Amino acid sequence: MELSWINKVRIGAVITLGVVVIGILAWPLAAPQDPMSPVRSSGIGLLGTLGLLALAFAVGIAGFFIAWPHGREIGILAVPFGLATWAVRCGPMQSLTQSHASAQARQEVVGSLLFEPVYWLLIVSAGFLGVLVAQCISVNRSSKGGFAKLQNCLRPNAVVIGLVALVVAALVCAFFLGAFGQDLPTSAKSMAAQPPRGQIVFAGIGAFAVAGFVVKKFFDLSYAWTTLASALVIPFAVLAYYRSDMIEKLAETQPATSFPHAAFAVLPVQLVAFGAIGAVVGYWLAMQYDYWRQHENAE
């Protein structure tokens, strides 16, 4: 079950599409005034958001037809890779903590980050929707079949399984972000500092790849559920690791580049962009694992 060269070309073309259209051409919509500052949803106005949603939708449609006949599987990568370009290009989280030195200011910053992943998930979802619309156009499905599929998705047991998968994925992602996203501490007693961009890329993709594998293997759900879990990682990390007394101690004794957990060193746009990519990777690794097991047993 190896990728053929033509599928590799399709993947490369879809990634290039997302990087060029979203990552480069649409960069002025989100570019902060200070090039060292991180990209925040609060820096994008209503018109910019509507334009970004439209671009993501169009990129999803174009990605589907570029990757035809595997547009459903490959076209979804365009928007996440476009946002990943922003995530690598912008300033790190430490820029926010350095400009908000007091404990109260840091708590306000974290509070403002709690629901920001939902914004970036909407952008990624617009790309996914574009892929689905393109698929419906190409296949010309009947409305009856689509309604039957919707009824299956809305069954009570499916909803419960999905919610459990979301919680499990969020826990797995938070754990592996902490394992993969730690920079080397400056001393034996100090906390890990802000990881470099490359490590954040590895940590985000790696953590969500593990979660995507688990969600597919044990719940038989798609990468969409793992991607949605990116909205729960920061709230979970706040509940588990963020304490007022700890933040006060950090502000008094540690540099602004220190965090109580690696999840707080990852920007929401990084969490969603790398998370969506990792979720797809983990999903297909689980598929490949099942394929390998079936053929091994057959032999």
C-alpha beads as a LAMMPS data file, in Angstrom:
LAMMPS data file: protein, C-alpha beads

299 atoms
298 bonds

1 atom types
1 bond types

-500.0 500.0 xlo xhi
-500.0 500.0 ylo yhi
-500.0 500.0 zlo zhi

Masses

1 110.0

Atoms # bond

1 1 1 0.000 0.000 0.000
2 1 1 2.659 2.456 -1.068
3 1 1 2.028 5.824 -2.672
4 1 1 2.438 5.789 -6.441
5 1 1 4.474 8.514 -8.068
6 1 1 1.351 10.083 -9.568
7 1 1 -0.274 10.346 -6.151
8 1 1 2.884 11.935 -4.807
9 1 1 2.629 14.498 -7.603
10 1 1 -1.030 15.106 -6.719
11 1 1 -0.177 15.627 -3.055
12 1 1 2.653 17.996 -3.972
13 1 1 0.375 19.977 -6.292
14 1 1 -2.355 20.324 -3.641
15 1 1 0.165 21.386 -0.992
16 1 1 1.641 23.929 -3.412
17 1 1 -1.847 25.278 -4.098
18 1 1 -2.507 25.846 -0.391
19 1 1 0.897 27.362 0.286
20 1 1 0.691 29.780 -2.652
21 1 1 -2.953 30.881 -2.351
22 1 1 -3.456 30.857 1.442
23 1 1 0.096 30.969 2.762
24 1 1 1.535 33.625 0.422
25 1 1 -1.154 35.505 -1.498
26 1 1 -3.567 35.747 1.458
27 1 1 -0.825 36.593 3.982
28 1 1 -1.692 40.344 4.011
29 1 1 -5.098 39.440 5.486
30 1 1 -3.466 38.153 8.682
31 1 1 0.023 39.672 8.755
32 1 1 0.639 41.468 12.096
33 1 1 2.074 44.974 12.036
34 1 1 5.064 43.749 14.013
35 1 1 6.745 40.935 12.020
36 1 1 7.913 39.370 15.296
37 1 1 4.342 39.112 16.623
38 1 1 2.236 35.968 16.245
39 1 1 -0.762 35.643 13.943
40 1 1 -3.992 36.091 15.906
41 1 1 -7.586 35.828 14.786
42 1 1 -8.225 39.142 16.530
43 1 1 -5.966 40.809 13.945
44 1 1 -8.242 39.758 11.059
45 1 1 -11.319 41.887 10.537
46 1 1 -14.769 40.780 9.407
47 1 1 -14.056 41.460 5.748
48 1 1 -10.731 39.663 6.014
49 1 1 -12.432 36.662 7.642
50 1 1 -15.090 36.484 4.938
51 1 1 -12.407 36.729 2.266
52 1 1 -10.358 34.013 3.949
53 1 1 -13.386 31.707 4.210
54 1 1 -14.136 32.230 0.527
55 1 1 -10.519 31.532 -0.415
56 1 1 -10.429 28.380 1.716
57 1 1 -13.654 27.150 0.112
58 1 1 -12.313 27.827 -3.387
59 1 1 -8.986 26.171 -2.574
60 1 1 -10.851 23.091 -1.328
61 1 1 -12.773 22.835 -4.610
62 1 1 -9.632 23.365 -6.690
63 1 1 -7.672 20.880 -4.574
64 1 1 -10.310 18.207 -5.174
65 1 1 -10.110 18.479 -8.949
66 1 1 -6.311 18.803 -8.957
67 1 1 -6.041 15.526 -7.034
68 1 1 -8.753 13.752 -9.041
69 1 1 -9.686 10.877 -8.704
70 1 1 -8.388 11.005 -5.122
71 1 1 -9.576 14.528 -4.424
72 1 1 -11.493 13.596 -1.278
73 1 1 -8.404 12.094 0.327
74 1 1 -5.825 14.647 -0.882
75 1 1 -7.675 17.919 -1.513
76 1 1 -8.311 18.445 2.209
77 1 1 -4.587 19.106 2.754
78 1 1 -4.492 22.410 0.864
79 1 1 -5.916 24.765 3.507
80 1 1 -4.021 23.253 6.488
81 1 1 -0.734 23.603 4.614
82 1 1 -1.629 27.176 3.744
83 1 1 -2.259 27.991 7.411
84 1 1 0.896 26.065 8.326
85 1 1 2.827 28.541 6.185
86 1 1 1.466 31.340 8.377
87 1 1 2.220 29.304 11.498
88 1 1 5.882 28.978 10.526
89 1 1 6.196 32.527 9.210
90 1 1 4.800 34.430 12.211
91 1 1 6.353 35.182 15.594
92 1 1 6.257 32.674 18.492
93 1 1 4.099 32.570 21.608
94 1 1 6.933 34.013 23.691
95 1 1 6.337 37.352 21.956
96 1 1 3.015 37.546 23.802
97 1 1 4.384 36.500 27.184
98 1 1 7.321 38.883 26.899
99 1 1 4.979 41.803 26.282
100 1 1 2.694 40.679 29.131
101 1 1 5.140 40.247 31.988
102 1 1 2.803 40.265 35.015
103 1 1 0.928 37.182 36.194
104 1 1 -2.448 38.837 35.633
105 1 1 -1.517 39.879 32.098
106 1 1 -0.388 36.341 31.270
107 1 1 -3.657 34.922 32.554
108 1 1 -5.540 37.347 30.317
109 1 1 -3.465 36.230 27.332
110 1 1 -4.231 32.575 27.990
111 1 1 -7.904 33.431 28.438
112 1 1 -7.913 35.089 25.018
113 1 1 -6.436 31.920 23.479
114 1 1 -9.029 29.491 24.846
115 1 1 -11.486 29.657 21.969
116 1 1 -9.242 30.972 19.206
117 1 1 -8.687 27.467 17.735
118 1 1 -12.400 27.472 16.836
119 1 1 -11.745 30.384 14.465
120 1 1 -8.985 28.532 12.617
121 1 1 -11.090 25.372 12.579
122 1 1 -13.757 27.334 10.702
123 1 1 -11.177 28.221 8.053
124 1 1 -10.072 24.589 7.745
125 1 1 -13.726 23.491 7.682
126 1 1 -14.399 25.864 4.787
127 1 1 -11.702 24.022 2.832
128 1 1 -13.179 20.655 3.793
129 1 1 -16.607 21.906 2.701
130 1 1 -15.183 22.931 -0.661
131 1 1 -13.858 19.398 -1.128
132 1 1 -17.242 17.887 -0.244
133 1 1 -19.101 20.234 -2.591
134 1 1 -16.690 19.385 -5.412
135 1 1 -17.201 15.698 -4.697
136 1 1 -20.990 16.076 -4.818
137 1 1 -20.721 17.943 -8.116
138 1 1 -18.455 15.317 -9.653
139 1 1 -20.378 12.283 -8.456
140 1 1 -23.841 13.880 -8.810
141 1 1 -25.247 12.090 -5.812
142 1 1 -28.943 12.028 -5.151
143 1 1 -30.295 14.000 -2.217
144 1 1 -31.882 10.817 -0.851
145 1 1 -28.546 9.053 -0.448
146 1 1 -27.016 12.104 1.211
147 1 1 -29.941 12.340 3.630
148 1 1 -29.569 8.674 4.555
149 1 1 -25.882 9.254 5.320
150 1 1 -26.774 12.249 7.473
151 1 1 -29.272 10.141 9.437
152 1 1 -26.580 7.548 10.105
153 1 1 -24.212 10.230 11.422
154 1 1 -26.882 11.591 13.749
155 1 1 -27.724 8.310 15.462
156 1 1 -27.379 8.576 19.266
157 1 1 -24.653 5.935 19.505
158 1 1 -22.653 7.673 16.767
159 1 1 -22.844 10.955 18.662
160 1 1 -21.690 9.317 21.905
161 1 1 -18.812 7.537 20.160
162 1 1 -17.810 10.792 18.498
163 1 1 -17.806 12.707 21.790
164 1 1 -15.735 10.015 23.498
165 1 1 -13.306 10.042 20.563
166 1 1 -12.993 13.838 20.848
167 1 1 -12.085 13.624 24.546
168 1 1 -9.617 10.789 23.974
169 1 1 -8.021 12.636 21.050
170 1 1 -7.657 15.824 23.114
171 1 1 -6.009 13.917 25.970
172 1 1 -3.640 12.085 23.627
173 1 1 -2.729 15.325 21.833
174 1 1 -2.061 17.200 25.084
175 1 1 0.129 14.388 26.400
176 1 1 2.237 14.056 23.263
177 1 1 2.501 17.820 22.816
178 1 1 4.073 17.841 26.259
179 1 1 6.380 14.982 25.282
180 1 1 7.378 16.243 21.824
181 1 1 7.199 20.018 22.311
182 1 1 9.668 20.616 25.133
183 1 1 12.804 22.600 24.539
184 1 1 15.903 21.873 26.578
185 1 1 15.715 23.478 30.055
186 1 1 18.343 26.052 30.916
187 1 1 18.994 24.374 34.265
188 1 1 17.988 21.287 36.204
189 1 1 15.305 23.195 38.133
190 1 1 13.906 25.452 35.424
191 1 1 10.980 24.706 33.172
192 1 1 11.363 24.021 29.484
193 1 1 11.540 27.146 27.368
194 1 1 9.824 28.159 24.142
195 1 1 10.598 25.420 21.597
196 1 1 11.909 26.446 18.169
197 1 1 9.576 26.469 15.174
198 1 1 10.858 23.166 13.843
199 1 1 10.084 21.397 17.084
200 1 1 6.604 22.912 17.203
201 1 1 5.980 21.581 13.686
202 1 1 7.172 18.124 14.758
203 1 1 5.245 18.202 18.040
204 1 1 1.975 19.341 16.447
205 1 1 2.039 16.879 13.570
206 1 1 3.397 14.044 15.716
207 1 1 0.880 14.471 18.562
208 1 1 -2.120 14.627 16.243
209 1 1 -0.791 11.758 14.132
210 1 1 -0.808 9.565 17.234
211 1 1 -4.308 10.762 18.102
212 1 1 -5.506 10.256 14.527
213 1 1 -4.170 6.699 14.596
214 1 1 -5.948 5.990 17.904
215 1 1 -9.252 7.513 16.748
216 1 1 -9.247 5.500 13.512
217 1 1 -8.014 2.263 15.067
218 1 1 -10.245 2.130 18.141
219 1 1 -13.259 4.258 17.144
220 1 1 -13.182 3.815 13.347
221 1 1 -13.701 7.549 12.838
222 1 1 -12.117 9.866 10.298
223 1 1 -9.442 12.519 10.675
224 1 1 -12.179 15.176 11.000
225 1 1 -12.822 14.145 14.608
226 1 1 -9.149 14.357 15.508
227 1 1 -8.904 17.758 13.858
228 1 1 -11.881 18.977 15.907
229 1 1 -10.039 17.925 19.064
230 1 1 -7.609 20.815 18.505
231 1 1 -10.313 23.082 19.957
232 1 1 -10.165 21.145 23.253
233 1 1 -6.407 20.952 23.806
234 1 1 -5.893 24.433 25.279
235 1 1 -8.986 24.282 27.553
236 1 1 -7.842 20.878 28.815
237 1 1 -4.311 22.163 29.417
238 1 1 -5.750 25.121 31.362
239 1 1 -7.796 22.798 33.570
240 1 1 -4.912 20.401 34.149
241 1 1 -1.846 22.634 34.393
242 1 1 -2.803 26.298 34.745
243 1 1 -2.954 27.514 38.338
244 1 1 -2.877 31.114 39.559
245 1 1 -0.149 30.446 42.145
246 1 1 1.963 28.666 39.518
247 1 1 1.631 31.575 37.084
248 1 1 2.611 34.055 39.789
249 1 1 5.661 31.961 40.591
250 1 1 6.573 31.724 36.910
251 1 1 6.240 35.478 36.461
252 1 1 8.447 36.146 39.499
253 1 1 11.155 33.518 39.095
254 1 1 11.235 32.403 35.430
255 1 1 11.843 34.233 32.138
256 1 1 8.891 35.009 29.894
257 1 1 9.879 32.132 27.612
258 1 1 8.872 29.541 30.236
259 1 1 5.490 27.805 30.267
260 1 1 3.763 25.388 32.673
261 1 1 3.096 23.015 29.756
262 1 1 4.232 22.829 26.149
263 1 1 0.638 23.292 24.928
264 1 1 0.845 26.929 26.039
265 1 1 3.894 27.486 23.817
266 1 1 1.912 26.579 20.685
267 1 1 -0.148 29.254 18.959
268 1 1 -3.771 28.374 18.094
269 1 1 -3.057 28.712 14.363
270 1 1 -0.132 26.305 14.801
271 1 1 -2.266 23.912 16.814
272 1 1 -4.994 23.724 14.177
273 1 1 -2.782 23.789 11.063
274 1 1 -0.281 21.168 12.200
275 1 1 -3.061 19.271 13.979
276 1 1 -5.115 18.914 10.803
277 1 1 -2.068 17.669 8.899
278 1 1 -1.141 15.248 11.679
279 1 1 -4.719 13.966 11.951
280 1 1 -4.706 13.026 8.254
281 1 1 -1.283 11.382 8.600
282 1 1 -2.402 9.336 11.627
283 1 1 -5.614 8.273 9.901
284 1 1 -3.763 6.904 6.880
285 1 1 -1.127 5.255 9.052
286 1 1 -3.947 3.363 10.780
287 1 1 -5.368 2.381 7.388
288 1 1 -1.957 1.184 6.263
289 1 1 -1.496 -0.743 9.509
290 1 1 -4.822 -2.556 9.026
291 1 1 -3.902 -3.290 5.414
292 1 1 -0.559 -4.744 6.538
293 1 1 -2.208 -6.876 9.242
294 1 1 -4.757 -8.292 6.814
295 1 1 -2.126 -9.294 4.286
296 1 1 0.154 -10.694 6.990
297 1 1 -2.671 -12.915 8.271
298 1 1 -3.548 -13.935 4.721
299 1 1 -0.034 -15.217 4.177

Bonds

1 1 1 2
2 1 2 3
3 1 3 4
4 1 4 5
5 1 5 6
6 1 6 7
7 1 7 8
8 1 8 9
9 1 9 10
10 1 10 11
11 1 11 12
12 1 12 13
13 1 13 14
14 1 14 15
15 1 15 16
16 1 16 17
17 1 17 18
18 1 18 19
19 1 19 20
20 1 20 21
21 1 21 22
22 1 22 23
23 1 23 24
24 1 24 25
25 1 25 26
26 1 26 27
27 1 27 28
28 1 28 29
29 1 29 30
30 1 30 31
31 1 31 32
32 1 32 33
33 1 33 34
34 1 34 35
35 1 35 36
36 1 36 37
37 1 37 38
38 1 38 39
39 1 39 40
40 1 40 41
41 1 41 42
42 1 42 43
43 1 43 44
44 1 44 45
45 1 45 46
46 1 46 47
47 1 47 48
48 1 48 49
49 1 49 50
50 1 50 51
51 1 51 52
52 1 52 53
53 1 53 54
54 1 54 55
55 1 55 56
56 1 56 57
57 1 57 58
58 1 58 59
59 1 59 60
60 1 60 61
61 1 61 62
62 1 62 63
63 1 63 64
64 1 64 65
65 1 65 66
66 1 66 67
67 1 67 68
68 1 68 69
69 1 69 70
70 1 70 71
71 1 71 72
72 1 72 73
73 1 73 74
74 1 74 75
75 1 75 76
76 1 76 77
77 1 77 78
78 1 78 79
79 1 79 80
80 1 80 81
81 1 81 82
82 1 82 83
83 1 83 84
84 1 84 85
85 1 85 86
86 1 86 87
87 1 87 88
88 1 88 89
89 1 89 90
90 1 90 91
91 1 91 92
92 1 92 93
93 1 93 94
94 1 94 95
95 1 95 96
96 1 96 97
97 1 97 98
98 1 98 99
99 1 99 100
100 1 100 101
101 1 101 102
102 1 102 103
103 1 103 104
104 1 104 105
105 1 105 106
106 1 106 107
107 1 107 108
108 1 108 109
109 1 109 110
110 1 110 111
111 1 111 112
112 1 112 113
113 1 113 114
114 1 114 115
115 1 115 116
116 1 116 117
117 1 117 118
118 1 118 119
119 1 119 120
120 1 120 121
121 1 121 122
122 1 122 123
123 1 123 124
124 1 124 125
125 1 125 126
126 1 126 127
127 1 127 128
128 1 128 129
129 1 129 130
130 1 130 131
131 1 131 132
132 1 132 133
133 1 133 134
134 1 134 135
135 1 135 136
136 1 136 137
137 1 137 138
138 1 138 139
139 1 139 140
140 1 140 141
141 1 141 142
142 1 142 143
143 1 143 144
144 1 144 145
145 1 145 146
146 1 146 147
147 1 147 148
148 1 148 149
149 1 149 150
150 1 150 151
151 1 151 152
152 1 152 153
153 1 153 154
154 1 154 155
155 1 155 156
156 1 156 157
157 1 157 158
158 1 158 159
159 1 159 160
160 1 160 161
161 1 161 162
162 1 162 163
163 1 163 164
164 1 164 165
165 1 165 166
166 1 166 167
167 1 167 168
168 1 168 169
169 1 169 170
170 1 170 171
171 1 171 172
172 1 172 173
173 1 173 174
174 1 174 175
175 1 175 176
176 1 176 177
177 1 177 178
178 1 178 179
179 1 179 180
180 1 180 181
181 1 181 182
182 1 182 183
183 1 183 184
184 1 184 185
185 1 185 186
186 1 186 187
187 1 187 188
188 1 188 189
189 1 189 190
190 1 190 191
191 1 191 192
192 1 192 193
193 1 193 194
194 1 194 195
195 1 195 196
196 1 196 197
197 1 197 198
198 1 198 199
199 1 199 200
200 1 200 201
201 1 201 202
202 1 202 203
203 1 203 204
204 1 204 205
205 1 205 206
206 1 206 207
207 1 207 208
208 1 208 209
209 1 209 210
210 1 210 211
211 1 211 212
212 1 212 213
213 1 213 214
214 1 214 215
215 1 215 216
216 1 216 217
217 1 217 218
218 1 218 219
219 1 219 220
220 1 220 221
221 1 221 222
222 1 222 223
223 1 223 224
224 1 224 225
225 1 225 226
226 1 226 227
227 1 227 228
228 1 228 229
229 1 229 230
230 1 230 231
231 1 231 232
232 1 232 233
233 1 233 234
234 1 234 235
235 1 235 236
236 1 236 237
237 1 237 238
238 1 238 239
239 1 239 240
240 1 240 241
241 1 241 242
242 1 242 243
243 1 243 244
244 1 244 245
245 1 245 246
246 1 246 247
247 1 247 248
248 1 248 249
249 1 249 250
250 1 250 251
251 1 251 252
252 1 252 253
253 1 253 254
254 1 254 255
255 1 255 256
256 1 256 257
257 1 257 258
258 1 258 259
259 1 259 260
260 1 260 261
261 1 261 262
262 1 262 263
263 1 263 264
264 1 264 265
265 1 265 266
266 1 266 267
267 1 267 268
268 1 268 269
269 1 269 270
270 1 270 271
271 1 271 272
272 1 272 273
273 1 273 274
274 1 274 275
275 1 275 276
276 1 276 277
277 1 277 278
278 1 278 279
279 1 279 280
280 1 280 281
281 1 281 282
282 1 282 283
283 1 283 284
284 1 284 285
285 1 285 286
286 1 286 287
287 1 287 288
288 1 288 289
289 1 289 290
290 1 290 291
291 1 291 292
292 1 292 293
293 1 293 294
294 1 294 295
295 1 295 296
296 1 296 297
297 1 297 298
298 1 298 299
